[in-house]
Amino acid sequence: MQKLQQHKLPVIFLLISMLAFAATAPIASEDEHGEHGEQSEHLTVTEHLRVLHGWTQATDHEHARIFMAIENIGDETVRITGGRSEIGEQTHLVGFSMVNGQAQYERLDAVPVMPNRMLNLEPRGLALAVEGLSQPLAKGDSFPLTLTTDHGDIAMIIAVEAADAKQHSHAGHAH
């Protein structure tokens, strides 16, 4: 039992740290983002969320990690619960941790995004994991993904970046 507790401690610490940051990170004002309407190639807007820059790294493995920025523009907490994609057998939320010097992702049930806050899914942090890929993902490809939340599903397009990418190729420009 003690070994199990030691294994879970890094994941718990990571999640507490990330949730504390997400609960305190204000989202940018509309002036910084401008108007984009309901959906564009890099932005999807719903009543509660703005989802920016969905991307993944090129891979020939049977899994991929999906990253994006999620802003809660509503006045209710929204729980991110996972996703669906036609290119994989299952898609779920995962959190990164280091255990005994080994990097790993562990499945999570849900992560809340508080009103007027932002949550980043990024390498070595939170991500969506698509398992059982039906084909390799090459730089320049794209595919549909549905982000699932307790306030409804959000359809979006995921861009495939280089295998060693650390961020979306358009990250840093205003939306």
Backbone hydrogen bonds in HBPLUS format (Angstrom, degrees):
<---DONOR---> <-ACCEPTOR-->    atom                        ^
c    i                          cat <-CA-CA->   ^        H-A-AA   ^      H-
h    n   atom  resd res      DA  || num        DHA   H-A  angle D-A-AA Bond
n    s   type  num  typ     dist DA aas  dist angle  dist       angle   num
A0005-GLN N   A0001-MET O   3.06 MM   4  6.38 157.6  2.11 150.5 156.4     1
A0006-GLN N   A0002-GLN O   2.94 MM   4  6.21 155.1  2.00 151.0 157.5     2
A0007-HIS N   A0003-LYS O   2.98 MM   4  6.19 150.7  2.07 144.8 153.0     3
A0008-LYS N   A0004-LEU O   3.01 MM   4  6.27 151.8  2.09 149.6 156.7     4
A0009-LEU N   A0005-GLN O   3.06 MM   4  6.13 140.3  2.22 144.5 154.2     5
A0012-ILE N   A0008-LYS O   2.92 MM   4  6.13 164.4  1.94 162.5 167.6     6
A0013-PHE N   A0009-LEU O   2.90 MM   4  6.07 165.9  1.92 157.4 161.2     7
A0014-LEU N   A0010-PRO O   2.94 MM   4  6.06 161.9  1.98 144.5 149.6     8
A0015-LEU N   A0011-VAL O   2.91 MM   4  6.11 166.2  1.92 153.6 157.1     9
A0016-ILE N   A0012-ILE O   2.92 MM   4  6.09 165.1  1.95 154.6 158.5    10
A0017-SER N   A0013-PHE O   2.98 MM   4  6.12 163.9  2.01 150.7 155.3    11
A0018-MET N   A0014-LEU O   2.90 MM   4  6.11 163.6  1.93 154.1 158.6    12
A0019-LEU N   A0015-LEU O   2.84 MM   4  5.93 165.1  1.86 152.9 157.3    13
A0020-ALA N   A0016-ILE O   2.92 MM   4  5.97 155.0  1.98 145.4 152.6    14
A0021-PHE N   A0017-SER O   3.05 MM   4  6.27 155.5  2.11 144.0 150.4    15
A0022-ALA N   A0018-MET O   2.83 MM   4  6.06 161.9  1.86 149.5 155.1    16
A0023-ALA N   A0019-LEU O   2.86 MM   4  5.95 148.9  1.96 144.7 152.5    17
A0024-THR N   A0021-PHE O   3.06 MM   3  5.25 142.4  2.21 101.8 112.8    18
A0025-ALA N   A0021-PHE O   2.86 MM   4  5.87 127.6  2.14 152.3 166.6    19
A0032-GLU N   A0029-SER O   3.01 MM   3  5.53 138.5  2.19 110.3 120.4    20
A0033-HIS N   A0030-GLU O   3.09 MM   3  5.09 130.0  2.35  96.6 110.2    21
A0034-GLY N   A0030-GLU O   2.74 MM   4  5.65 159.7  1.78 163.5 166.0    22
A0045-VAL N   A0038-GLU O   2.73 MM   7  5.02 159.2  1.78 167.9 161.2    23
A0040-SER N   A0043-LEU O   2.67 MM   3  5.03 157.0  1.72 156.0 159.0    24
A0053-HIS N   A0042-HIS O   2.75 MM  11  4.81 145.7  1.87 148.2 150.5    25
A0044-THR N   A0051-VAL O   2.91 MM   7  5.18 152.6  1.99 145.3 154.0    26
A0051-VAL N   A0044-THR O   2.80 MM   7  5.18 169.1  1.81 158.5 162.1    27
A0046-THR N   A0049-LEU O   2.77 MM   3  5.23 166.4  1.79 164.1 167.0    28
A0073-ILE N   A0048-HIS O   2.77 MM  25  5.32 139.1  1.94 134.8 145.4    29
A0050-ARG N   A0071-GLU O   2.87 MM  21  5.04 149.6  1.97 143.2 151.9    30
A0071-GLU N   A0050-ARG O   2.82 MM  21  5.04 172.0  1.83 154.9 157.7    31
A0052-LEU N   A0069-ALA O   2.81 MM  17  5.07 165.3  1.83 153.4 158.2    32
A0069-ALA N   A0052-LEU O   3.05 MM  17  5.07 168.4  2.06 145.6 149.2    33
A0159-ALA N   A0054-GLY O   3.04 MM 105  6.34 168.4  2.05 137.4 135.3    34
A0055-TRP N   A0067-PHE O   2.89 MM  12  5.37 156.3  1.95 150.4 156.3    35
A0067-PHE N   A0055-TRP O   2.81 MM  12  5.37 170.6  1.82 164.4 167.5    36
A0056-THR N   A0159-ALA O   2.95 MM 103  6.40 139.0  2.12 159.6 166.2    37
A0161-GLU N   A0056-THR O   2.80 MM 105  6.02 177.6  1.80 166.2 165.7    38
A0058-ALA N   A0161-GLU O   2.87 MM 103  5.82 130.8  2.12 138.8 148.7    39
A0059-THR N   A0137-LEU O   2.91 MM  78  5.17 138.8  2.08 129.1 141.7    40
A0137-LEU N   A0059-THR O   2.78 MM  78  5.17 161.9  1.82 158.7 163.8    41
A0132-GLY N   A0062-GLU O   2.77 MM  70  5.03 116.9  2.17 155.4 172.7    42
A0133-LEU N   A0062-GLU O   2.96 MM  71  4.85 163.7  1.98 117.4 122.4    43
A0064-ALA N   A0130-VAL O   2.94 MM  66  5.22 145.9  2.06 141.6 151.8    44
A0130-VAL N   A0064-ALA O   2.84 MM  66  5.22 167.7  1.86 156.8 161.1    45
A0066-ILE N   A0128-LEU O   2.68 MM  62  4.89 162.5  1.70 150.0 156.1    46
A0128-LEU N   A0066-ILE O   3.07 MM  62  4.89 162.6  2.10 136.5 142.0    47
A0068-MET N   A0121-LEU O   2.94 MM  53  5.07 138.9  2.11 122.0 133.4    48
A0121-LEU N   A0068-MET O   2.71 MM  53  5.07 172.2  1.71 173.1 172.2    49
A0070-ILE N   A0119-LEU O   2.78 MM  49  5.11 160.8  1.81 152.9 159.2    50
A0119-LEU N   A0070-ILE O   2.74 MM  49  5.11 158.7  1.78 150.9 158.5    51
A0072-ASN N   A0117-ARG O   2.87 MM  45  5.56 172.4  1.88 173.1 175.5    52
A0116-ASN N   A0072-ASN O   2.91 MM  44  5.28 130.5  2.16 134.6 144.8    53
A0078-VAL N   A0113-VAL O   3.07 MM  35  5.28 164.8  2.09 144.5 145.6    54
A0113-VAL N   A0078-VAL O   2.72 MM  35  5.28 145.6  1.83 147.3 159.1    55
A0150-ASP N   A0079-ARG O   3.04 MM  71  5.51 142.3  2.18 143.9 154.9    56
A0080-ILE N   A0111-VAL O   2.82 MM  31  5.25 166.5  1.84 152.8 148.1    57
A0111-VAL N   A0080-ILE O   2.99 MM  31  5.25 148.4  2.09 139.2 149.2    58
A0081-THR N   A0148-THR O   2.87 MM  67  5.51 161.5  1.90 139.7 144.3    59
A0148-THR N   A0082-GLY O   2.89 MM  66  5.13 172.2  1.90 122.2 124.4    60
A0084-ARG N   A0146-THR O   2.81 MM  62  5.07 139.8  1.97 139.7 150.9    61
A0146-THR N   A0084-ARG O   2.80 MM  62  5.07 168.5  1.82 158.6 161.0    62
A0088-GLY N   A0085-SER O   3.44 MM   3  5.86 170.4  2.45 111.2 113.9    63
A0134-SER N   A0087-ILE O   2.74 MM  47  5.46 150.3  1.83 156.2 158.1    64
A0089-GLU N   A0131-GLU O   2.81 MM  42  5.88 131.7  2.04 144.3 159.6    65
A0090-GLN N   A0131-GLU O   3.35 MM  41  5.39 161.0  2.39 137.0 139.5    66
A0131-GLU N   A0090-GLN O   2.80 MM  41  5.39 166.7  1.82 166.4 170.5    67
A0092-HIS N   A0129-ALA O   2.97 MM  37  5.35 151.3  2.05 142.7 150.0    68
A0129-ALA N   A0092-HIS O   2.67 MM  37  5.35 170.5  1.68 166.2 167.5    69
A0108-LEU N   A0093-LEU O   2.80 MM  15  5.38 164.1  1.83 143.1 141.4    70
A0094-VAL N   A0127-ALA O   2.83 MM  33  5.39 163.0  1.86 161.4 160.2    71
A0127-ALA N   A0094-VAL O   3.00 MM  33  5.39 149.9  2.09 150.6 151.5    72
A0095-GLY N   A0106-GLU O   2.89 MM  11  5.36 153.3  1.96 143.2 149.8    73
A0106-GLU N   A0095-GLY O   2.85 MM  11  5.36 159.0  1.89 147.6 151.9    74
A0096-PHE N   A0125-GLY O   2.99 MM  29  5.00 136.7  2.18 122.7 135.9    75
A0097-SER N   A0104-GLN O   2.86 MM   7  5.56 147.5  1.96 161.8 168.0    76
A0104-GLN N   A0097-SER O   2.91 MM   7  5.56 149.7  2.00 164.8 170.4    77
A0099-VAL N   A0102-GLN O   2.89 MM   3  5.17 164.3  1.92 145.4 146.3    78
A0102-GLN N   A0099-VAL O   2.93 MM   3  5.17 161.0  1.96 111.8 118.0    79
A0122-GLU N   A0126-LEU O   2.88 MM   4  5.94 117.6  2.27 149.4 164.6    80
A0141-ASP N   A0138-ALA O   2.92 MM   3  5.66 162.5  1.96 146.2 149.0    81
A0140-GLY N   A0160-VAL O   2.94 MM  20  5.52 168.5  1.96 150.9 147.0    82
A0160-VAL N   A0141-ASP O   2.91 MM  19  5.24 154.3  1.98 157.2 148.9    83
A0143-PHE N   A0158-ILE O   3.06 MM  15  5.38 144.7  2.18 138.6 149.4    84
A0158-ILE N   A0143-PHE O   2.80 MM  15  5.38 173.2  1.81 159.5 161.3    85
A0145-LEU N   A0156-MET O   2.91 MM  11  5.48 158.0  1.96 153.3 154.9    86
A0156-MET N   A0145-LEU O   2.87 MM  11  5.48 149.7  1.97 161.9 172.0    87
A0147-LEU N   A0154-ILE O   2.84 MM   7  5.03 159.3  1.88 149.7 146.1    88
A0154-ILE N   A0147-LEU O   2.82 MM   7  5.03 152.7  1.89 147.9 156.2    89
A0152-GLY N   A0149-THR O   3.35 MM   3  5.31 159.5  2.39 108.8 107.1    90
A0165-ALA N   A0162-ALA O   3.07 MM   3  5.13 167.7  2.09 113.5 114.8    91
A0171-ALA N   A0168-HIS O   2.96 MM   3  5.14 167.2  1.98 114.9 118.1    92
A0173-HIS N   A0170-HIS O   3.39 MM   3  6.32 163.9  2.42 144.2 144.6    93
